[in-house]
Structure formats: C-alpha cells, structure tokens
Amino acid sequence: MGQRGEPRRVQAHDGELGAAVARAQQGDEAAFAVAYRLVQPGLLGYVRGLVGDDAEDVAADAWLEIARDLGRFKGDGAGFRGWTATIARHRALDHLRRQKVRPRPTALEQDVLDLPGPHSTHDQALETLSTGAALALVATLPRDQAEAVLLRVVVGLDGPAAARVLGKRPGAVRTATYRGLKRLARQLGADGVTDDGPRTLGEST
C-alpha cells in the first residue's frame, strides 16, 4: 500500500512538531513559530470549512488562546494538532453563534466549483482539499461528514483524535469520514475510497 495522501504528510512532521512545542513551553519563541508554521495551514483549512471567509479572524482568536494556554498542554505532536483543532472548533462555533449563521448547506447538487476532470488521480483529489475551492465543496457535505473529512484530511488527525475533537465515538467519525470522502471521490473523479482517503481500485489494502 502506498504511503500517499495528506494525512500521512502531515503526520510525518509530528516529531518535529512535538519537539517544537516542548521548546515553546519553555519560552522559546522561535520554537512556537515553528509549531505555528506546521499547524496553521491545516488548522486554517479546517476553520475555513466551518466559517468561510471569516476563517483568518477565527483562527487568529484560536491562536491567542493556544498561546495563552500552551503551558497546560501535555502530549506529543499529534496530540497538539488535536488540541489546537479542538480550540479552533470552539472558537468557530462561538463565531457562528454570534453571527447567527446557520450550518453549511447540505444540498448535494449545489454547483459551486470548477472541479478537476474525471481522470484526476486520488492524489490530486486529496491535494485539492487544501484549496479554497475544494473546501467550498466540502462545505456542501452534511455537517458531520464535512467536519470529519476536514479533521482527517486537512488537519491530518487519526480517527480517535478526530473523534475526541468532535465529542463522538470513533466509529461514528469513521462512518462520517467514509461517506464524506466517498461523495467527494465521486465529484473529484476518484474510483474508490476508504476512511483513510480516496484510492484507486487497483491499489491494494
């Protein structure tokens, strides 16, 4: 089985991230900047999937809280990504409540994008999830599926970590991820899908 896909690329930096967080907790500002650089792209993508154009402001609020409470965090790099995603989710939900914004639309037929062609590989499908256009596509999924896909693919969390962020059972998150990715795979031209991400039918398990 190939080692491709966004979650694996994100997780490859967990060792570096964990070390940076440990140094940042000792007051190393440069190490905090490293942690920010490693986490921010996925975190911003997740928040954008929840609040749209207000993502930058909401993510900035989340980072203020992350910096303030950094000393309380205990765990490794993967744990830090989950912790920051939980904080960002709370800030996003607070923002939605303040703005009285209803959850994202769930209409499957909503045509919001210029999608990749039918011959796109599953790598390209995963890669496009980091773009604003694909995040808009994710936002058309049912809310539980959208959040599960964002946490698994964009933030790079594993199933149990994503379940902790969402306050759900791992099995429920796996099911939501599978259904969401299957729907996205059809849109993006992938032939098959698992809860780890789209894959071509020829790829072994």
C-alpha positions in Angstrom: 0.0 0.0 0.0 1.3 3.4 -0.9 2.2 6.0 1.7 0.4 8.8 -0.1 -2.2 11.3 1.0 -2.3 14.5 3.0 -2.8 12.9 6.5 0.5 11.0 6.1 2.4 14.1 5.0 1.0 16.0 8.0 1.8 13.2 10.4 5.4 12.9 9.1 6.0 16.2 10.9 4.7 15.1 14.2 8.2 14.5 15.7 9.4 18.0 14.7 6.1 19.5 16.0 6.3 17.7 19.3 9.9 18.9 19.8 9.0 22.5 18.9 6.0 22.5 21.3 8.2 21.3 24.1 10.7 24.0 23.5 7.9 26.6 23.1 6.6 25.6 26.5 10.0 26.5 27.9 9.7 30.0 26.5 11.4 29.5 23.1 9.5 32.0 20.8 11.3 30.6 17.7 10.0 27.1 18.5 6.5 28.5 18.9 6.8 29.9 15.4 7.9 26.5 14.1 4.8 24.9 15.7 2.6 27.6 14.2 4.1 27.0 10.7 3.5 23.3 10.9 -0.1 23.5 12.3 -1.6 26.7 10.8 -2.2 25.5 7.2 -4.4 22.6 8.2 -6.0 24.4 11.1 -6.9 27.3 8.8 -8.4 25.0 6.3 -10.5 23.3 8.9 -11.8 26.7 10.2 -12.5 27.9 6.7 -14.6 24.8 6.2 -16.7 25.9 9.2 -16.9 29.7 8.9 -15.9 30.5 5.4 -14.4 33.9 4.7 -14.1 34.7 8.5 -11.5 31.9 8.9 -8.5 34.2 9.3 -10.0 36.1 12.2 -11.3 33.0 13.9 -8.0 31.2 13.5 -6.2 34.2 15.0 -8.5 34.1 18.0 -7.8 30.4 18.4 -4.0 31.1 18.3 -4.3 33.7 21.0 -6.0 31.0 23.2 -3.4 28.4 22.2 -0.5 30.7 23.1 -2.2 31.6 26.4 -2.8 28.0 27.4 0.2 26.4 25.9 1.7 25.6 29.4 -1.4 23.4 30.1 -0.9 21.2 27.1 0.5 17.7 27.7 1.2 15.4 24.8 3.1 14.8 21.5 2.9 16.5 18.1 -0.2 14.5 17.1 -1.8 15.4 20.4 -1.0 19.1 19.8 -2.7 19.1 16.5 -5.8 17.6 18.1 -5.7 20.1 20.9 -5.4 23.1 18.6 -8.2 21.7 16.4 -10.5 21.5 19.5 -9.8 25.1 20.4 -10.3 26.3 16.9 -13.6 24.4 16.7 -14.8 26.0 19.8 -13.9 29.5 18.5 -15.6 28.7 15.2 -18.8 27.6 16.9 -18.7 30.7 19.1 -18.4 32.8 16.0 -21.3 31.1 14.3 -23.5 31.6 17.3 -22.5 35.3 17.5 -23.3 35.7 13.8 -26.4 33.6 14.0 -25.2 31.7 10.9 -27.0 28.6 10.1 -24.9 25.4 9.4 -23.5 25.0 6.0 -25.9 23.9 3.2 -26.1 20.2 2.7 -27.5 20.2 -0.9 -25.5 17.6 -2.8 -26.5 19.1 -6.2 -25.0 22.6 -5.4 -22.7 23.5 -8.2 -20.1 25.7 -6.5 -16.9 24.8 -8.2 -14.9 24.1 -11.3 -13.9 20.6 -10.3 -10.9 18.5 -11.6 -11.6 16.4 -14.6 -12.8 12.7 -14.4 -9.2 11.4 -14.9 -7.9 13.0 -11.7 -5.9 10.6 -9.5 -6.7 10.1 -5.9 -3.6 12.1 -5.0 -4.9 15.1 -6.9 -8.2 14.7 -5.3 -6.6 14.8 -1.8 -4.3 17.6 -2.8 -7.2 19.8 -3.9 -8.7 19.6 -0.5 -6.2 22.2 0.6 -7.6 24.7 -1.8 -10.3 27.2 -1.1 -12.4 25.8 -4.0 -12.4 22.2 -2.6 -13.1 23.5 0.9 -16.2 25.0 -0.6 -17.1 21.6 -1.9 -16.5 20.0 1.5 -18.8 22.6 3.0 -21.7 21.3 0.9 -21.5 17.9 2.7 -23.7 17.3 5.7 -22.1 18.9 8.7 -20.9 15.7 10.4 -19.3 14.5 7.2 -17.7 17.8 6.4 -16.1 18.1 9.9 -14.9 14.5 9.8 -13.2 15.0 6.4 -11.6 18.3 7.4 -10.1 16.8 10.6 -8.9 13.6 8.9 -7.7 15.0 5.6 -6.9 18.7 6.1 -5.8 18.7 9.8 -4.4 15.2 9.5 -5.8 13.7 12.6 -6.3 9.9 13.0 -9.8 8.5 13.7 -9.6 8.5 17.6 -8.2 12.0 17.7 -10.8 13.4 15.3 -13.5 11.7 17.5 -12.2 13.4 20.6 -12.3 16.8 18.9 -15.9 16.2 17.8 -17.0 14.6 21.1 -18.2 11.5 19.2 -17.4 7.8 19.1 -14.6 6.8 16.7 -16.9 4.5 14.8 -19.3 7.4 14.1 -16.4 9.5 12.8 -15.1 6.7 10.6 -18.5 6.3 9.1 -18.9 10.1 8.5 -15.4 10.3 7.0 -16.1 7.3 4.7 -19.4 8.7 3.5 -18.0 12.2 3.0 -14.9 11.0 1.1 -17.0 8.7 -1.0 -19.1 11.6 -2.1 -16.1 13.8 -2.7 -14.4 11.0 -4.6 -17.3 10.8 -7.0 -17.1 14.6 -7.5 -13.3 14.6 -7.9 -13.0 11.6 -10.2 -11.5 9.1 -7.8 -12.5 5.5 -8.3 -12.6 4.2 -4.8 -12.4 5.4 -1.2 -11.6 4.3 2.3 -11.9 6.1 5.6 -8.2 7.0 5.1 -8.9 8.7 1.9 -9.7 8.0 -1.8 -7.7 5.3 -3.5 -7.8 3.8 -7.0 -9.4 0.4 -7.2 -6.1 -1.1 -8.3 -4.3 -0.1 -5.0 -4.1 -3.0 -2.5 -5.3 -2.7 1.1 
